[in-house]
Amino acid sequence: MTAPTIVLFDLDGTLVHHVNPRVLQMLEFLDDCSHRAARLVARFRLRRRQRTTEQCKAPKLLMHRAIHRVRRKSVEEMLVPCETLRSVLQNLRDQGVILGVVSNGLGRGYGHDVLEAFDLKKYFSACVFREDVGRGKPWPDSILAALKSIGRDVRARDVVWYVGDQRKDIDAALAASAALPQPIVPVALGARAALRAVEGNCPNLQIAWTAHDLERLLASLFEPDADLEFVGPVVAA
């Protein structure tokens, strides 16, 4: 493997964890339902037109907005940051790696508050949330938008990673790869995303079962002479 020059991260379930895991499960379920409904509507449109992301109308996101309007707790009460990944972010930034956040959650009233509350915003050159694109993950729009917002063009020699904990994260990275001159390395963090490897057709997929595994993997790439006990991640054929 080659050390990354750009790393994009999912937010919920990756950089931060819900105090009540059932809340995250509910949010992911609702997000999946929203995605399926959008595909169903698109399938039965009378006029099907190819439209670029820029031409798409801003999504209404009624379900997402309703969830956050009924929220009673602050983000500090609902979430805890992954301190291991905070260390990963700091180490990557020290290595000159460009970092970004790509999330299916709303930025206004949630995502931006999370980054501010846990002092994470300082690490990222780009933050793309659900209202910033016409289509969320597993479509590639948000990843492509993040790469356009990092402050410079993506170069042919760049090595881009996308780290996420859900199947949709892996699918979005694979879809974005098809639209770029170089592939994106999808990094499955945990079992849910790793299950995507069972289906195959995931070139370059890396699996880090825990945040500590991801930390050790990156250390082995940036510090190859370090004395680390690390068993390399699974690579799907």
NUPAPA-268652 format. One record per residue (C-alpha): x negated, y negated, z negated. Coordinates in steps of 0.05 Angstrom, whole numbers, padded with zeros to 5 digits. Example, Ala and Ser with C-alpha at 12.3 -4.5 7.8 and 13.67 -1.06 7.14 Angstrom:
+--------+--------+--------+
!   east !  north !     up !
+--------+--------+--------+
! -00246 !  00090 ! -00156 !
! -00273 !  00021 ! -00143 !
+--------+--------+--------+
***
This chain:
+--------+--------+--------+
!   east !  north !     up !
+--------+--------+--------+
!  00000 !  00000 !  00000 !
! -00019 ! -00072 !  00010 !
! -00009 ! -00125 ! -00043 !
!  00051 ! -00170 ! -00029 !
!  00046 ! -00243 ! -00010 !
!  00121 ! -00257 ! -00019 !
!  00165 ! -00223 ! -00070 !
!  00240 ! -00235 ! -00076 !
!  00279 ! -00211 ! -00136 !
!  00352 ! -00195 ! -00151 !
!  00378 ! -00228 ! -00215 !
!  00431 ! -00187 ! -00253 !
!  00405 ! -00119 ! -00274 !
!  00335 ! -00137 ! -00251 !
!  00308 ! -00202 ! -00281 !
!  00362 ! -00205 ! -00334 !
!  00404 ! -00151 ! -00367 !
!  00474 ! -00156 ! -00396 !
!  00482 ! -00145 ! -00470 !
!  00544 ! -00104 ! -00453 !
!  00525 ! -00060 ! -00394 !
!  00599 ! -00051 ! -00377 !
!  00602 ! -00124 ! -00357 !
!  00549 ! -00114 ! -00304 !
!  00584 ! -00051 ! -00280 !
!  00649 ! -00090 ! -00274 !
!  00615 ! -00147 ! -00236 !
!  00581 ! -00099 ! -00188 !
!  00647 ! -00063 ! -00177 !
!  00684 ! -00128 ! -00162 !
!  00628 ! -00150 ! -00116 !
!  00631 ! -00084 ! -00078 !
!  00706 ! -00092 ! -00072 !
!  00697 ! -00162 ! -00045 !
!  00648 ! -00136 !  00007 !
!  00694 ! -00080 !  00030 !
!  00753 ! -00129 !  00036 !
!  00710 ! -00176 !  00078 !
!  00691 ! -00120 !  00125 !
!  00764 ! -00098 !  00131 !
!  00786 ! -00169 !  00148 !
!  00731 ! -00176 !  00199 !
!  00749 ! -00110 !  00231 !
!  00821 ! -00131 !  00245 !
!  00808 ! -00202 !  00268 !
!  00842 ! -00216 !  00334 !
!  00783 ! -00255 !  00359 !
!  00716 ! -00224 !  00344 !
!  00660 ! -00271 !  00356 !
!  00586 ! -00266 !  00343 !
!  00571 ! -00321 !  00294 !
!  00505 ! -00340 !  00262 !
!  00499 ! -00350 !  00188 !
!  00496 ! -00426 !  00199 !
!  00562 ! -00424 !  00237 !
!  00599 ! -00384 !  00185 !
!  00647 ! -00423 !  00142 !
!  00628 ! -00429 !  00069 !
!  00658 ! -00370 !  00031 !
!  00715 ! -00385 ! -00016 !
!  00691 ! -00333 ! -00067 !
!  00756 ! -00336 ! -00106 !
!  00741 ! -00273 ! -00145 !
!  00671 ! -00295 ! -00165 !
!  00696 ! -00364 ! -00187 !
!  00753 ! -00335 ! -00227 !
!  00706 ! -00290 ! -00266 !
!  00663 ! -00348 ! -00288 !
!  00722 ! -00393 ! -00304 !
!  00748 ! -00343 ! -00356 !
!  00679 ! -00332 ! -00385 !
!  00679 ! -00350 ! -00459 !
!  00606 ! -00338 ! -00478 !
!  00543 ! -00375 ! -00459 !
!  00491 ! -00340 ! -00416 !
!  00446 ! -00334 ! -00477 !
!  00500 ! -00294 ! -00512 !
!  00515 ! -00250 ! -00452 !
!  00445 ! -00236 ! -00425 !
!  00374 ! -00219 ! -00445 !
!  00315 ! -00230 ! -00399 !
!  00269 ! -00173 ! -00381 !
!  00204 ! -00195 ! -00415 !
!  00163 ! -00145 ! -00375 !
!  00186 ! -00177 ! -00310 !
!  00172 ! -00245 ! -00339 !
!  00100 ! -00222 ! -00346 !
!  00103 ! -00195 ! -00275 !
!  00128 ! -00263 ! -00249 !
!  00071 ! -00299 ! -00285 !
!  00019 ! -00251 ! -00258 !
!  00045 ! -00255 ! -00187 !
!  00046 ! -00331 ! -00190 !
! -00026 ! -00330 ! -00216 !
! -00044 ! -00288 ! -00155 !
! -00014 ! -00340 ! -00109 !
!  00046 ! -00297 ! -00089 !
!  00108 ! -00337 ! -00068 !
!  00170 ! -00317 ! -00108 !
!  00244 ! -00323 ! -00097 !
!  00312 ! -00302 ! -00125 !
!  00366 ! -00272 ! -00082 !
!  00432 ! -00258 ! -00119 !
!  00504 ! -00241 ! -00102 !
!  00525 ! -00280 ! -00164 !
!  00547 ! -00352 ! -00162 !
!  00493 ! -00404 ! -00172 !
!  00536 ! -00461 ! -00197 !
!  00563 ! -00445 ! -00267 !
!  00522 ! -00382 ! -00274 !
!  00458 ! -00366 ! -00236 !
!  00424 ! -00434 ! -00243 !
!  00445 ! -00435 ! -00317 !
!  00412 ! -00367 ! -00327 !
!  00346 ! -00389 ! -00295 !
!  00345 ! -00453 ! -00337 !
!  00366 ! -00418 ! -00402 !
!  00310 ! -00366 ! -00399 !
!  00257 ! -00413 ! -00369 !
!  00253 ! -00372 ! -00304 !
!  00266 ! -00426 ! -00253 !
!  00194 ! -00451 ! -00254 !
!  00171 ! -00387 ! -00220 !
!  00213 ! -00391 ! -00157 !
!  00203 ! -00429 ! -00093 !
!  00272 ! -00407 ! -00067 !
!  00337 ! -00390 ! -00102 !
!  00395 ! -00364 ! -00059 !
!  00462 ! -00349 ! -00090 !
!  00528 ! -00324 ! -00063 !
!  00556 ! -00392 ! -00044 !
!  00494 ! -00409 ! -00004 !
!  00508 ! -00359 !  00051 !
!  00568 ! -00335 !  00091 !
!  00557 ! -00262 !  00073 !
!  00526 ! -00230 !  00011 !
!  00486 ! -00167 !  00003 !
!  00485 ! -00114 !  00033 !
!  00484 ! -00161 !  00093 !
!  00415 ! -00192 !  00103 !
!  00436 ! -00265 !  00104 !
!  00414 ! -00284 !  00033 !
!  00345 ! -00252 !  00041 !
!  00334 ! -00287 !  00108 !
!  00358 ! -00353 !  00077 !
!  00309 ! -00345 !  00020 !
!  00251 ! -00333 !  00068 !
!  00270 ! -00397 !  00105 !
!  00269 ! -00436 !  00039 !
!  00202 ! -00416 !  00009 !
!  00167 ! -00478 !  00033 !
!  00130 ! -00450 !  00093 !
!  00141 ! -00404 !  00152 !
!  00136 ! -00329 !  00143 !
!  00071 ! -00307 !  00176 !
!  00056 ! -00243 !  00213 !
!  00006 ! -00223 !  00160 !
!  00054 ! -00233 !  00102 !
!  00075 ! -00173 !  00062 !
!  00146 ! -00184 !  00036 !
!  00178 ! -00145 ! -00021 !
!  00250 ! -00146 ! -00045 !
!  00261 ! -00118 ! -00115 !
!  00332 ! -00098 ! -00136 !
!  00369 ! -00048 ! -00179 !
!  00428 ! -00032 ! -00134 !
!  00439 !  00006 ! -00068 !
!  00462 ! -00059 ! -00036 !
!  00394 ! -00090 ! -00051 !
!  00359 ! -00035 ! -00012 !
!  00409 ! -00039 !  00046 !
!  00400 ! -00115 !  00049 !
!  00325 ! -00109 !  00052 !
!  00329 ! -00057 !  00108 !
!  00378 ! -00101 !  00147 !
!  00333 ! -00162 !  00139 !
!  00274 ! -00122 !  00164 !
!  00310 ! -00111 !  00230 !
!  00314 ! -00186 !  00240 !
!  00241 ! -00201 !  00224 !
!  00175 ! -00188 !  00261 !
!  00149 ! -00151 !  00200 !
!  00184 ! -00101 !  00155 !
!  00207 ! -00118 !  00084 !
!  00186 ! -00069 !  00031 !
!  00248 ! -00051 ! -00010 !
!  00231 ! -00036 ! -00083 !
!  00284 !  00004 ! -00119 !
!  00281 ! -00014 ! -00193 !
!  00316 !  00042 ! -00231 !
!  00359 !  00101 ! -00215 !
!  00418 !  00066 ! -00181 !
!  00376 !  00037 ! -00126 !
!  00332 !  00098 ! -00123 !
!  00391 !  00141 ! -00103 !
!  00389 !  00106 ! -00035 !
!  00326 !  00147 ! -00021 !
!  00367 !  00211 ! -00021 !
!  00400 !  00191 !  00044 !
!  00333 !  00180 !  00078 !
!  00324 !  00129 !  00133 !
!  00289 !  00082 !  00084 !
!  00220 !  00067 !  00112 !
!  00171 !  00038 !  00062 !
!  00219 !  00047 !  00004 !
!  00183 !  00044 ! -00063 !
!  00214 !  00068 ! -00128 !
!  00196 !  00039 ! -00196 !
!  00236 !  00075 ! -00249 !
!  00224 !  00020 ! -00300 !
!  00198 ! -00051 ! -00303 !
!  00134 ! -00024 ! -00334 !
!  00124 !  00021 ! -00272 !
!  00131 ! -00041 ! -00228 !
!  00082 ! -00078 ! -00271 !
!  00031 ! -00022 ! -00266 !
!  00041 ! -00015 ! -00191 !
!  00027 ! -00088 ! -00179 !
! -00033 ! -00086 ! -00225 !
! -00061 ! -00027 ! -00186 !
! -00055 ! -00068 ! -00121 !
! -00084 ! -00133 ! -00146 !
! -00135 ! -00101 ! -00194 !
! -00154 ! -00034 ! -00161 !
! -00212 ! -00024 ! -00209 !
! -00169 ! -00031 ! -00271 !
! -00164 !  00030 ! -00316 !
! -00090 !  00044 ! -00308 !
! -00051 !  00108 ! -00317 !
! -00002 !  00103 ! -00260 !
!  00032 !  00154 ! -00217 !
!  00048 !  00122 ! -00151 !
!  00121 !  00108 ! -00133 !
!  00161 !  00154 ! -00089 !
!  00158 !  00135 ! -00016 !
!  00219 !  00156 !  00025 !
!  00203 !  00183 !  00093 !
+--------+--------+--------+
***
